[in-house]
């Protein structure tokens, strides 16, 4: 919640400076990993409350992915599901006192966007082969190749800046209202923060999914591409 | 007026104007998008899933324009790289 809660330097290891954003990222990662390990340690066929909740989360993610990519759901489920859960936890972290959400740092969101950028090519090549994947860059005509490349780069930039701008501005608005008005006045803004955090996590994940789905050719397109000379 | 006060005045006024335009125009675009989505939802309620997903993606695209404006305005207000020529 504090201003500049992400830029303090936790410790230095040689030339590396580990900032608060990295520490917060580790904290969220440890929380998610620990919770997943605890939930999946004792799986039963007659699930209890916690297992039902976890299965509901995974099923909801799987259904959302299947609606976009019905043919390759299992391929992208680990990546996009992890993105969704990590972003939801990371965006909501700033509601806990003394913590601040790591996604309000441009470096963190840029790292996530670069991850999405590379995974588009990774999943595209895995699902349809190198030749077919590269051919879709020159698909209507080779004239469009520069526009494909520019589109790839700008949408990665937009992905990073969108998440960063939203989370940073929500934190900043809460701090500004707190400094202008009294103690309980920022509460409505914090409630808006909950909605905004979940919506931004959803949008980041669904955009990653749509980008990956654009890189992965469907079976029908693949057959058409193989038939073409 | 000294150079620095002209600079502060200009950047404040431009930041205000920039955030006004930068939220007003994307808001109009978002309004049009939502209107169209609601109309097609009323016409074809069975296509709700696809329409909602595409609507969210489109709104995110439009919203990123407003976010660009916000980032530029914040840079102009707090971290203007040109201010170093005035402050020796």
Interface residues (C-beta under 8 A of the other chain):
Chain A: X67 X68 X158 X161 X162 X165 X166 X169 X202 X203 X206 X207 X210
Chain B: X49 X50 X53 X56 X57 X60 X61 X63 X64 X67 X68 X70 X71
